[in-house]
Amino acid sequence: MMVRTGIIATVLVLAAPLAATAGTPPVEVVVYRAGGCGSWREAVATVKAAARELDVKVKVRVVKVRDIDEARKINFHGSPSVVVAGVDVEGPEVAERSSSFG
């Protein structure tokens, strides 16, 4: 799954007011990945580049999804999955897909 820079930038723009004032904590970004996924590093780099360009503070955390049970528990829909301030950058339609592992 390719991470779409435009989608990440859009979600960061929407979350930017949360990080716009001094002393406000950075926007939380979680990159979920399966063990064999090689694209998660690109996803992290894309998030950081978009945040830099938009002048938005972010805190990026990478979470390795270990098995299908964990994938179901967190509604993991593919690797990598990028969640910004609790919103999956793939949009609400991703919630309609069944959880997957890989």
C-alpha positions as CSV (number, residue, x, y, z in Angstrom):
1,M,0.0,0.0,0.0
2,M,1.5,3.3,-1.0
3,V,1.1,6.1,1.5
4,R,-0.5,9.1,-0.2
5,T,1.3,12.4,0.7
6,G,-1.7,14.5,-0.2
7,I,-3.9,12.6,2.2
8,I,-1.4,12.8,5.0
9,A,-1.0,16.6,4.4
10,T,-4.7,17.1,4.4
11,V,-5.2,15.3,7.7
12,L,-2.3,17.2,9.2
13,V,-3.8,20.5,8.1
14,L,-7.1,19.5,9.8
15,A,-5.2,18.5,13.0
16,A,-2.9,21.6,12.8
17,P,-5.1,23.8,15.1
18,L,-4.4,21.3,17.8
19,A,-0.7,22.0,17.6
20,A,-0.9,25.7,16.6
21,T,-0.5,27.3,20.0
22,A,2.7,27.5,22.0
23,G,3.0,24.8,24.6
24,T,0.4,22.6,22.9
25,P,1.6,19.0,22.5
26,P,2.4,17.8,19.0
27,V,-0.1,16.0,16.9
28,E,0.0,12.2,17.6
29,V,0.7,10.1,14.5
30,V,0.8,6.3,14.7
31,V,2.2,4.2,11.8
32,Y,1.0,0.7,12.2
33,R,3.0,-2.0,10.3
34,A,3.2,-5.7,9.8
35,G,6.4,-7.5,10.3
36,G,7.3,-8.0,6.7
37,C,6.3,-4.5,5.5
38,G,9.1,-2.5,3.9
39,S,7.0,0.6,3.2
40,W,6.6,1.8,6.8
41,R,9.9,3.8,6.7
42,E,8.6,5.7,3.7
43,A,5.3,6.3,5.5
44,V,7.2,7.8,8.5
45,A,9.4,9.9,6.2
46,T,6.3,11.2,4.4
47,V,4.6,12.1,7.6
48,K,7.6,14.0,8.8
49,A,8.1,15.8,5.5
50,A,4.5,16.9,5.4
51,A,4.6,18.1,9.0
52,R,7.8,20.1,8.3
53,E,6.3,21.7,5.2
54,L,3.1,22.6,7.0
55,D,5.0,23.7,10.2
56,V,3.0,21.3,12.3
57,K,4.6,19.6,15.3
58,V,4.1,15.8,15.3
59,K,5.1,12.9,17.4
60,V,5.4,9.8,15.3
61,R,5.1,6.3,16.9
62,V,5.6,3.1,14.9
63,V,3.6,0.1,16.2
64,K,4.4,-3.4,14.9
65,V,1.2,-5.5,14.5
66,R,2.3,-9.0,15.5
67,D,-0.7,-11.2,14.4
68,I,-4.2,-11.3,13.1
69,D,-5.7,-11.2,16.6
70,E,-4.0,-7.9,17.3
71,A,-4.9,-6.7,13.8
72,R,-8.6,-7.3,14.6
73,K,-8.3,-5.7,18.0
74,I,-7.0,-2.4,16.6
75,N,-8.9,-2.5,13.3
76,F,-5.7,-2.8,11.3
77,H,-6.5,-2.8,7.6
78,G,-3.1,-3.1,5.9
79,S,0.5,-2.2,6.2
80,P,1.4,0.5,6.6
81,S,-1.6,2.3,8.1
82,V,-1.1,5.9,9.2
83,V,-3.4,7.3,11.9
84,V,-3.2,11.1,12.6
85,A,-4.8,12.4,15.7
86,G,-7.0,9.2,15.8
87,V,-8.0,9.5,12.1
88,D,-6.9,6.9,9.6
89,V,-5.6,8.8,6.6
90,E,-7.2,6.3,4.3
91,G,-10.6,7.8,5.3
92,P,-13.8,6.4,6.8
93,E,-14.2,3.8,4.1
94,V,-11.3,1.8,5.5
95,A,-13.4,1.0,8.6
96,E,-15.7,-1.0,6.2
97,R,-12.9,-3.3,5.2
98,S,-12.2,-6.4,7.3
99,S,-9.1,-6.4,9.4
100,S,-6.1,-7.9,7.7
101,F,-2.5,-8.8,8.6
102,G,0.1,-7.9,6.1
